[in-house]
Amino acid sequence: MAETTIHSMDGSNERNESARRILNLLFILNCTSRPLTTTEIITDSDLGYGMAGIESEKKKFQRDRKKLEEYGVHIHEVKESGASETEESRWEIDRERTHIDTAVVTQDDADMLVHAVDEYLARTKISFRSALLRIRAVAAAIDTDAEQDESVDDVEQVNEQIQNVLDTVWAAYCSRKSLPFCYRDAKGKESKRTVSIYGIVNQANQCYFVGLDNLSGKVRTFRTDRVTRMNKPRGSYTIPHDFSLSAFQFLPFDLGDEEEIQATFAFPAQSVAGEIEVLTHGRGTLEIQPDKSLRWNIAVKNPDAAVAMALKNASLGMRPCSPASLVSLWNSTITKAVEAHGRI
């Protein structure tokens, strides 16, 4: 998932990242059926958060709320009757105060928005393409320098069948209608299902939807490109208040062709709980050892990606403990890196 970013001297990359993050924030708050907690927002890497410490992400979220307010979109804190002072903040769009006044959106702002939307449209499988196209049309009307979106008519972007699935998944999710469909799993087995969609995830140019599956009675994840046939969404449902999409977020080692293994990673006793929570997305299990160190147990499908993730977070003291094959891969990767550095 990690991408190499080159920061320009004029800070344009930082501004583009901010525009993408604000656009994501507006999307998710506009579509959610319940207020989202601070933790749900600032630990969501798909939104553009979760890349730094908890306090840094909170400040980033605060700046983004203020920026949206400048454009007429007010996000307010929700406090339910009887809630304690220590209860975590929950956020939603203030529909009564929110308004759209294009006069406050400068051409420069619109230009950043157009570029941010175009980056998403360049992906071949996104469920909210039609919504993005409408947003782009409004922004392009303000940004007189905006070029015609070449991806709109590019037949190579995504074939019609897949786009129909994506559009239907998005429509069912937004309307909170259960989606009946036929599904072919990785082994080629087909089944008929009806899913109440709780959330949508884009990962490695694939779109997945997460929801309550009537066949298993459990919350499951499905790949849109494995849907072979759909019926009209029907009925209605409510997303449970305790549902968290972060529990279904993909980690770098989730996608792979190798047989799944159970891995354990260690974190030192002085680890900050908030940083570990951001890193793990709440996935797997955390165990406190007698010496106060932590052990994270999680299923791994791509050992190379798991080692790469551990190396990326080595500054937090993250180390693989088991199985032996993963530890061996960790050691050999470090050895190769040291030898390569010695030859430079």
C-alpha positions in Angstrom: 0.0 0.0 0.0 2.9 2.3 0.7 3.6 4.8 -2.0 6.7 6.9 -2.5 5.9 10.6 -2.4 8.2 13.4 -3.6 7.3 16.7 -1.9 7.6 19.7 -4.1 9.2 22.9 -2.8 6.0 24.9 -3.2 4.0 22.5 -1.0 1.6 21.6 -3.8 1.7 17.9 -2.9 0.7 18.7 0.6 -2.2 20.8 -0.6 -3.3 18.0 -2.9 -3.2 15.5 -0.1 -5.3 17.8 2.0 -7.8 18.2 -0.8 -8.1 14.4 -1.2 -8.5 14.0 2.5 -11.2 16.6 2.8 -13.0 15.1 -0.1 -12.9 11.7 1.5 -14.1 13.1 4.8 -17.1 14.8 3.2 -18.0 11.6 1.4 -18.0 9.4 4.4 -19.8 11.8 6.7 -22.4 12.5 4.0 -23.1 8.7 3.5 -22.9 7.3 7.0 -26.1 6.4 8.8 -24.7 7.3 12.2 -22.2 9.8 13.7 -18.6 8.6 13.5 -16.2 8.6 16.4 -12.9 10.5 16.4 -11.0 7.2 16.5 -12.9 5.8 13.5 -12.0 8.9 11.5 -8.4 9.5 12.4 -7.3 5.8 12.1 -8.9 5.4 8.7 -6.0 5.2 6.1 -8.5 5.2 3.2 -9.6 8.7 4.3 -6.0 9.9 4.4 -5.5 9.7 8.2 -3.7 7.3 10.4 -0.2 8.1 9.1 1.1 9.8 12.3 0.5 9.9 16.1 -2.9 10.2 17.6 -2.6 13.8 18.6 -1.2 14.8 15.2 -4.1 13.1 13.5 -6.6 14.9 15.8 -5.1 18.2 14.8 -5.3 17.3 11.2 -9.0 16.4 11.6 -9.6 19.7 13.3 -8.0 21.6 10.5 -10.0 19.7 7.9 -13.3 20.5 9.8 -12.4 24.2 9.7 -11.6 24.0 6.0 -14.9 22.4 5.2 -16.7 25.0 7.3 -15.1 27.7 5.1 -16.9 26.1 2.2 -20.3 25.9 4.0 -20.1 22.3 5.3 -20.4 22.3 9.0 -19.4 19.2 11.0 -20.5 19.2 14.6 -20.0 17.0 17.7 -22.9 14.8 18.7 -23.6 14.3 22.4 -26.4 11.9 23.2 -28.5 12.4 26.3 -26.9 10.9 29.3 -23.5 10.5 27.7 -20.6 10.9 30.1 -17.9 13.6 29.8 -15.3 11.0 29.1 -17.2 9.4 26.3 -15.4 9.7 22.9 -16.6 12.5 20.6 -18.8 11.5 17.7 -19.2 13.6 14.5 -21.8 14.2 11.8 -22.7 16.9 9.2 -24.9 19.6 10.6 -27.6 19.5 7.9 -29.3 22.7 9.2 -26.3 24.9 9.0 -24.6 23.4 5.9 -25.0 25.2 2.7 -23.2 25.3 -0.6 -22.1 28.7 -1.8 -19.9 28.4 -4.8 -18.9 32.1 -4.4 -16.6 31.1 -1.5 -14.8 28.5 -3.6 -11.9 30.1 -5.4 -10.6 28.9 -8.8 -7.5 27.6 -7.1 -9.6 25.6 -4.6 -11.7 24.2 -7.5 -8.5 23.3 -9.4 -7.2 21.3 -6.4 -10.5 19.5 -6.2 -10.6 18.7 -9.9 -7.1 17.2 -9.6 -8.0 15.2 -6.5 -11.1 13.8 -8.2 -9.2 13.0 -11.3 -6.8 10.8 -9.3 -9.7 8.8 -8.1 -11.3 8.6 -11.5 -8.0 7.1 -12.8 -8.7 4.0 -10.8 -10.4 1.3 -12.7 -12.7 0.0 -9.9 -14.4 2.6 -7.7 -18.0 2.3 -6.6 -18.7 6.0 -6.4 -17.5 7.0 -10.0 -20.9 8.6 -10.9 -20.9 10.7 -7.7 -17.3 11.9 -8.4 -18.2 12.8 -12.0 -21.0 15.1 -10.6 -18.6 16.7 -8.2 -16.0 17.2 -10.9 -18.6 18.9 -13.2 -19.4 21.4 -10.4 -15.7 22.1 -9.7 -14.8 22.3 -13.4 -17.5 25.0 -13.8 -15.7 27.1 -11.3 -12.2 26.2 -12.5 -12.1 27.7 -16.0 -8.7 26.2 -16.6 -9.9 22.6 -16.0 -9.4 20.2 -18.9 -12.1 17.9 -20.1 -12.0 14.7 -18.1 -10.5 12.2 -20.5 -11.3 9.2 -18.2 -15.0 9.7 -18.6 -15.1 8.2 -22.1 -12.1 5.9 -21.8 -13.5 2.4 -22.5 -10.4 0.8 -21.2 -10.9 2.2 -17.7 -13.5 -0.4 -16.7 -15.9 -2.6 -18.7 -19.6 -2.0 -18.6 -20.5 -5.1 -16.6 -18.1 -4.2 -13.7 -19.2 -0.6 -13.7 -22.8 -1.7 -13.4 -21.9 -3.8 -10.4 -20.0 -0.9 -8.8 -22.9 1.5 -9.4 -25.4 -0.9 -8.0 -23.3 -1.6 -4.9 -22.9 2.1 -4.3 -26.6 2.8 -4.8 -27.6 -0.1 -2.5 -25.2 1.2 0.2 -26.4 4.8 0.0 -30.1 3.9 0.1 -29.5 1.2 2.8 -31.2 -1.4 0.6 -30.1 -5.1 0.9 -28.5 -6.3 -2.3 -29.4 -9.8 -3.7 -26.6 -11.2 -6.0 -24.9 -14.3 -7.3 -21.2 -14.7 -6.2 -18.3 -16.8 -7.5 -15.6 -17.3 -4.8 -11.9 -17.8 -5.4 -12.5 -21.6 -5.8 -15.1 -21.0 -8.5 -18.0 -22.0 -6.3 -21.2 -20.0 -7.0 -23.8 -19.1 -4.4 -26.9 -16.8 -4.1 -26.7 -14.2 -1.3 -28.3 -11.1 0.0 -26.1 -8.7 1.8 -26.9 -5.5 3.8 -23.8 -3.4 2.9 -22.1 -1.7 5.9 -19.1 -0.3 4.1 -17.0 -0.2 1.0 -13.2 -0.6 0.7 -10.9 0.0 -2.2 -7.6 -1.8 -2.1 -4.9 -2.7 -4.7 -7.3 -1.5 -7.6 -10.0 -3.8 -6.3 -13.3 -2.8 -4.8 -14.8 -4.8 -1.8 -18.0 -4.4 0.1 -18.5 -5.4 3.7 -21.9 -6.4 5.1 -24.2 -8.8 6.8 -24.5 -11.9 4.7 -27.9 -13.7 4.9 -26.3 -17.1 3.9 -23.8 -17.2 6.7 -25.5 -14.8 9.2 -22.1 -13.1 9.6 -20.5 -9.9 8.4 -18.4 -10.9 5.4 -16.3 -9.2 2.7 -17.0 -9.6 -1.0 -15.0 -8.6 -4.1 -17.1 -6.7 -6.7 -15.5 -8.4 -9.6 -16.7 -11.8 -8.4 -20.3 -10.8 -8.5 -21.8 -12.5 -11.5 -25.4 -11.3 -11.4 -27.5 -8.9 -9.3 -31.1 -8.3 -8.6 -32.8 -5.0 -7.6 -31.9 -3.9 -4.0 -34.8 -4.4 -1.7 -36.0 -4.0 1.9 -34.1 -1.8 4.3 -31.6 -2.1 7.1 -29.7 0.0 9.6 -26.0 -0.3 10.2 -25.3 -1.3 13.8 -23.9 1.5 16.0 -21.1 -0.7 17.1 -20.0 -1.6 13.6 -16.5 -0.4 12.7 -15.2 -0.7 9.2 -11.7 -0.4 10.5 -12.0 -4.0 11.7 -12.3 -5.0 8.0 -9.6 -2.7 6.6 -6.9 -4.5 4.7 -3.4 -4.7 6.0 -0.4 -4.9 3.5 -0.1 -8.6 4.0 -3.8 -9.5 3.5 -3.5 -9.9 -0.2 -1.4 -12.8 -1.5 -1.4 -16.2 -3.2 0.4 -18.1 -0.4 -1.3 -20.2 2.2 -2.4 -18.2 5.2 -0.2 -18.5 8.3 -0.7 -17.3 11.9 2.0 -14.8 12.7 3.0 -13.1 15.9 4.8 -9.7 16.2 6.3 -8.2 19.3 6.2 -4.6 20.6 8.3 -3.3 23.5 6.8 -2.5 26.9 7.0 1.2 26.4 4.8 1.1 23.3 2.1 3.7 23.1 -1.3 2.1 22.9 -2.7 4.6 20.5 0.1 4.1 18.0 -0.4 0.3 18.1 -4.2 0.8 17.6 -3.5 2.9 14.5 -1.0 0.4 13.1 -3.2 -2.7 13.6 -6.6 -1.2 12.7 -7.9 -3.2 15.6 -7.3 -6.4 13.7 -6.0 -9.6 15.3 -5.4 -10.0 19.0 -3.1 -8.1 21.3 -1.7 -9.9 24.4 0.2 -8.2 27.3 3.2 -10.2 28.4 4.4 -10.5 32.1 7.2 -8.0 31.2 4.5 -5.5 29.8 5.6 -6.1 26.2 2.9 -6.8 23.6 2.3 -9.6 21.3 0.1 -9.1 18.2 -1.3 -12.3 16.7 -2.7 -12.0 13.1 -3.2 -14.1 10.0 -0.8 -13.4 7.2 -1.1 -14.3 3.5 1.9 -12.4 2.1 5.0 -12.9 4.3 7.1 -10.5 2.2 4.6 -7.7 2.8 4.5 -8.6 6.5 8.2 -8.3 6.8 8.1 -5.0 4.9 5.5 -3.7 7.3 7.6 -4.7 10.3 10.7 -3.0 8.9 8.6 0.2 8.2 7.6 0.2 11.8 10.9 -0.9 13.3 11.2 2.5 15.1 8.2 1.4 17.2 10.0 -1.8 18.1 7.9 -4.0 15.9 9.6 -7.4 15.4 8.3 -10.8 14.1 8.3 -13.6 16.6 6.8 -16.5 14.8 6.6 -18.7 12.8 10.2 -19.4 12.3 9.9 -19.0 8.5 8.8 -15.4 9.0 11.6 -14.7 11.4 14.1 -16.2 8.9 12.7 -14.0 6.2 13.0 -10.9 8.4 16.7 -11.8 9.2 17.6 -12.4 5.5 15.9 -9.2 4.4 17.9 -7.2 6.9 21.1 -9.0 5.8 20.5 -8.2 2.2 19.8 -4.6 3.0 23.0 -4.3 5.0 25.0 -6.0 2.2 23.5 -3.7 -0.4 24.3 -0.7 1.7 27.9 -1.8 2.1 28.3 -1.9 -1.7 27.1 1.7 -2.2 
